[in-house]
Amino acid sequence: MRELPWPAKVYFVALIGTAGFLLARSVTMPKWYDQVEWSRLIVLALLFLVCESVPTLLNVPQAAVSVSYSAALAAVVLVGPLGAALVGLMAVVSVRPGLPVVKRLFNGAQFVICGYAAGWAFTLAGGTVGLPEITDFPGIIVPYGAATAAFVAINFMLTAIILLLVAGVGRNQVSLRGIVQFLGSIVGYATFGLLIAGLWATVQSISTVLVLLPLFVARWALGHYHAEQRSYDATIAALCQAVETKDYYTRGHCTRVSAASSMIAEEIGMGTERLRAIRYAGMLHDVGKLGVPTKVLQKDGDLTEEEFAAIQLHPMRGLEIVRGIDFLDEAFAGIMHHHERHDGKGYPMGLAGSEIPEFARIIAVADAFDSMTSDRAYRKAKPVDVAVAELRKNAGTQFDPVMVGTFIKALSRDGWNPPEAVPAPPDDAVETTAKDHDDPTTPIQVVSER
């Protein structure tokens, strides 16, 4: 609590106070306990507790979602607004490992408020609290839809506000796609609440098992998938670190090329799997440097034809290094061909125009842009507008003009944070590359050996 900024503290106290007021107001009413079907409440509260203790992480920063939404909305139908609020209060005693008390209190308070709001929306829309009858369908769908809308909207609003106040989460951290995924997950889980309520009339509390057991299996599979993705990311990061140890000035280059490549890919509408592959390709595009002699990379002055040929082979060396990593998929083409030129004068195969794989055309633009906007041993970083002008100048010759235009469009909307100025390396540091083969403003000079 002490680490929270003061606006977040005020918001937190107000939220706790609102939830406490709603509960106190309800339990001080005459014979309030007669308004709740306690056997149903206890089962739903235990179900909510189990679900809330094993959330599923999403591809959204600081966000997770659990099947508990199903239990909370089933409670709206089966035990009413007060019952739904009491079920949501179980979030305070969640057994989720490592969850701070502040977050437990926040989750409990916002679920109390959401439960009340959903219960009131359900009754105002014409819903009747209790076991649904066959004749209630399909009429109950409208009140339940109103309850779901109220629950999801208020939950999203309360959570978004605290994230903004605590962490300043903005567009650069949470994309529109991520928000849609988050809301879609909540609504998807919410629909199972109506199924639980509908089955309760025939199989009682066993309905919760029949409905949620498949969801828990799916949750386990999704968790396994995320763990696998994290192991992939760790593998890629380790390879990048190995590459960047060969050059003091290119620390972070792979990560930035990956980010810039993702900007282009998102702008042209790539799907989730291809976006992941282009990120990997951007991270590993220079892994072939590991196969280039250090004395060539660090040579000060013109290169011989043989030395330049060794540099031109680094895309193929990169492909050889990562060929056995199956999950890279389409990333192989980006690694192999990112130094091809639109006019056919690139390497290693001299492809031109549409012959060059799409991933490679994207990475070529991102690679050159980051090289120009980063410090190098032989020059300081160029301003973003100068780098953009250079991309425009070389569009149609070195770069695919469509990819250049797409990147500039994404850049004008999202902006770019160039790396901080790099101080001169200490005397005992590894020597740095004398020339950058990615920099279109300073091409490598080659002298004939004849």
N, C-alpha and C positions, 0 to 999 in steps of 0.2 A: 504493500500500500504506500509505503514511503517513497518508492521509486516513481510512482505515478505523477504526471504533471497535474497542477492544481485544477485545470478544467476537467480532467478525467476523474479526479477525486470528487468534485462537486457532482458530476454526472453519476458516479458510482453510488454516492450517498443518496441522491434523489431517486435512483432506481430501486435501491434497497428499501427506502422509505415508502415508495409507491406500492411495492409488493407487500410490505408489512401492513400498510393501511388497508389494502384490499382483503388480506386474510383476517385482520382484526375486525374489520367491519362485518365480515361474514360470520365469524364464530361468536360474535356478540348478539347476533339475532336470536330471537326465541326459538328453541328446539331446532337449531341449525343442524344438529347431528341426525335428525330424522330425514333431512334432505338428501342424504348420501347412502347409497347401497354399499355397505362397508366390505362385504365379501368381494365384490367386483373391484372396489377401490384398492384393496390390498393386493390382489393379483396383478392389476395394472401397474401399481406402484413398484412392485418387485420386478415386473417386466421392464418398466422404464429404467429402473436402476441398472439392470443387467445390460440393457442396450446402451445406456449412456456411458457405461464403463468401458465399452469397446468400440470407440468411434472409428470411422474410416477416413484416412487422410485423403485430401483431394489435391489436384494439381493447381492449387491456389495457395499463395502464401498465407500462413497463419490460420488456415481454415480446415475444419474437419466436419463430418456429418455422421450422424448415427441413426440407427433404426428407431431410436426413442421417439421420433416424431410420430411413428405409427401408434405407439402406445398412448401418447398424449392426445392425439385426435380421436382414437377409439374411446378414450375417457370422456371426451366432449359429448359423445353420443350416449354412452352407457351410464355415466355418473354426473353429467352436467358441469356447469362452469366451476363451482367450488371443487368438485372432485378432480377436474382436469388441472386446476391450480395446485391441489395437494399432490397430485401425481408428479407434476413438474417440479415441485419443491424437492423431490428426491435427488435432483441433480446436486444438491448441497453435499450429500453423503456418498457421491460417486466414488467407486474404488479404483478409478483410473490412476495408474501410477504417476507420481510426480506432479499431480495437479495442485497448484497453490490454492490456499484458502480463499484468496481474493477472487480467483476464477470460479471456484465452487459457488461462492456467494453470488457472483454476477450471473452465472448460469441458472442458479435456482431462482433468483429474482426475475430474470427475464422470462423464464418458463412459466412462472406464476402469472405474470402479466399476460403472456401469450395465451395461456390456458383460459383465463377469465375472458379475454377478448374473443377468443374462438368460441367459447360457450355462449356468450351473449349474441354473437353473430349467428350461431346455429339456431337459437330460439327466436331471434328477431326475424330470421328468414323462414320461420314456420316449422322448424324441427321440433320433435318431441323427445325429451330425454327418457331413456329407458331401452329395453330390449326391442330392436326393430322387428316388426311383423312383416310377413310376405307382402301384405297390402301396402306397406310403406314405400316399397320400391316400384317405380324409379323416382317417386316424388322426393325421397330423402336426399337424392343426389344434389339438388339445388341448395338446401340448407347446409349440407356437408361441404359443398364447394365454397359457400360463404365462410364457413368456419376455417377451412383450409387457407383461403385467401387472407383472412384476418391474421391467422397464426403465422403464416409464412412472411407476410408483409411486415408485421411488427417485429418478428424475430430478426429479419434481415436488417431492418432499420436500427434496432437497438444494438445489434452486433456491429454494423457498419460505423455507427457513431463512436463506439468505444475504440474500435481499431483506428479511426481517424485521430481521435484524441490522444491515444497512447503511442501509436507507432507512425502516424502520418502516412498511412497506406494510401497510395494514389494510383493513377493510371499506369505508371511505369511498373508497378508491382502486381496489380490485379487487372487483367485484361477483361474486355467485355465478354470474351469467350469463357473466361474463368468464372465470371459472375453468373452467366447463363448456366454453366455446369453446376455451380453451387445451388442455384435456385431450382434447377431441374431435378437435382438429387433430393432436395427437400420435398418437392411436390410428388416425386415418385414414391418416396417412403410414405408420404401422407396418405396416398390412396389405399395403402394396405390397412390403415386404421379403420376404414369403412368395411373392409372385408372381415376384419376381426370382429367388429360389432355385429355384422350380419350373421356370421357363423356362431356367435355366442348363444343365440337362441336355441341352437340344436345340439352343439357339442360343448357348451359352456367354456370354461377357461382353456380347454384343449385347443380351442380355435387359435390361441396365440402361438402355440407350438406349430400347428399345421401351416400357419401363414408365415411365421418368422424364421422357422428352421431353414427353409431354402434361402432366405435373405442372409442368414448368418454364414451359410456355405458360400454364397456369392461374395460376402464381405471378406471372408478368409481368402478367397481366390484373388480378390482385388488387392488385399494387403500384400499377398505374395507377389503380385505383379509389381506393386510399387517398390517392394524390397529388391526385386530383380533390377528395376530401373535404376535404383540408387547404386547397386553394384556396378552396373554399366557406366554410370556417371563417374564413379570412383576410378574405374579402369581408364577411361578417357582422360581424366584429370592427371593421373599418374604419367601417362604417355606425354601429355602436354608439358608437364613439369620437366620431364627428361629432355625434351626438345629445347626448352627455353633456358636450360642451364648452359647451353653453348653460346648464348649471347646475352650480355648484361642488359642491353637496351631493348630487347624484345620481350621482357617479362610482361605477361598479360596480353600479348598480341593475339594468341590463339583464342582467348576468351572473348576479346573484342571483335575479332573477325566472326566468331560464332554468333555474337549478338547482332552485328550488322547484317549478316547473312539471314538471320531469322527475321529481321525487319523487312527485308525484300521478300522473303518467302511468304510472310503473313500478308503483305500488301498484294501479292498476286493470288492469294487465296489457297495456299497449300493446306492439305489436311493435317491432322494431328501427327500421324505416323511419319509423314514426309518432313514435317517441321522438326521432329526429333532427329531424323536422319540428317537434315541440313545442319542442325546444331553440332552434331557429331563430326560431320565433314569439315565444318569451319574450325572446330577444335583441333582436328588432326591434319589439316591441309599441309602443314610443313613437317610432319613427322619424318619425312624422308631426309631431312637435314641430318638425322642421326647417321645416315649412310654416306654423308659428304665429309671428306677429310677436314678437320678443324683448321689446318693450315691454309686451305683454300678459302674457307669462310672468313678467316681473319686476315687474309692477305691485303696489304695496303698498296694500292696501285693497280695497274691494268692486269687482267688475267690472261693467261695463255689460252689457246684454243682448247687444249686438253683440260685445263682447270675449269673453263666455262662449261665444257661438256659434262664435267662431274656435277656442276650445279644443275645443268639441264636435266640430269638423270634423277634429281631428288624426288619428283613426283612418282616415278616408277619405283624408286627405292621405298617410298612411303607405302605404295600399294603392296609391295612385297612384305613389309613389316606387319601390316594390319590385315592381310588377306585371310588369315585364319579366324578373324573375329566376325562370326556370322551375323551378329545383330546390326552391323554397320550397313548392310544392304546397299541402298542407292548411294550411300556416302562414298563408296569406292570410286565412283565416277568423278565425284567432286575432287577427291584427293589426287587422282591420276591426271586430270585435265585442267586444273585451275590456272595453268600458265599458257593455255592455248589463247590465241588472239582471234578476234572477230574477222580480221583480214587474212587469216591463215598463216601468219608469220610467227606463231608461237611454238611452244614445245610441250610435250615430247613428240607429238605425232603430226603437228601442222594442220590440225583440224580448223575449219572455218565456219562462220555463221551458225546455222542450225545443226551442223554436224557436231558441234560442241555440246556435251550434255548440259541440261539446264542447271544442275547443281554447280558445275564448273563455271558457268557464266555468272552465276550469282556470287560465288566465292571470289572470282577475279575482281569484281567491283569492290566487295567488302575488304579484301586483302589490300588492294592498292590504297583505298581510302584510309584505313587505319595506319598503314605505313607512312602516308603523307602527314597525318595529324599526330604522329608520335615522334618523340625525340630519337635521333639516331646519333651514332658516334661522329658523323661528319656534318651534321646540321641540326638545328632546332626544329621543333614541330611546326608545321605550317598551319595557319588558321583554317577553320572549317570551310569558309567561303572560297579560299584559294584552292583547297583540295577539291571542292565541288566544281570549280571552274576547270580544273585539270581533267576531271572525269568527263565533263561536257566536251572538252577539247578532243579527247581521245575516243569519244563514243563513235562507233562505226568503224574504227580502225583497231584499237586494242580491245575495247570493251563492247559488249552487246548494248546498243542504244536503248533497247527496251528496259534492260536491267538498270542502266544508269538512270533513266527517267523514273523508274519505280523507286529506286533508292532515294533519289532527291525528293520525291513526293513524301515518302515515309519520314525522311529526315526533317522536312519542313514541318511536319505534324508532331513528331515525337521528340525532335531535337537529338543532340549527341553530346555526351560528356567525354571530352578528350582526356587521356591519361594525364596525371600530374607530371610536371617537369621532372626529368630524371637527373639526379645529381651525378657528377663525374664519379666513375667507379673507383673504389679504393685501390691502392697500389697492388695489393695481393689478390685482387679479384681476377676472375677469368677474363681474358682479353675479349674484346667485342668485335663483331663483324665490321669489316672496313667498308663494305658496300652492301646495299640492300637490293636483292633481286626483285623485290616487290614494289620498289619505288619508281613510278613512271617518270618522275622529274629528274632522276639521276641514273640513267641507264648504265649498266656495267660496261666498261670499255674492254675490248678484247684485242690483243695484238697477235699477229701471225708469228709462228715459230720458225717460219722459213726465212 
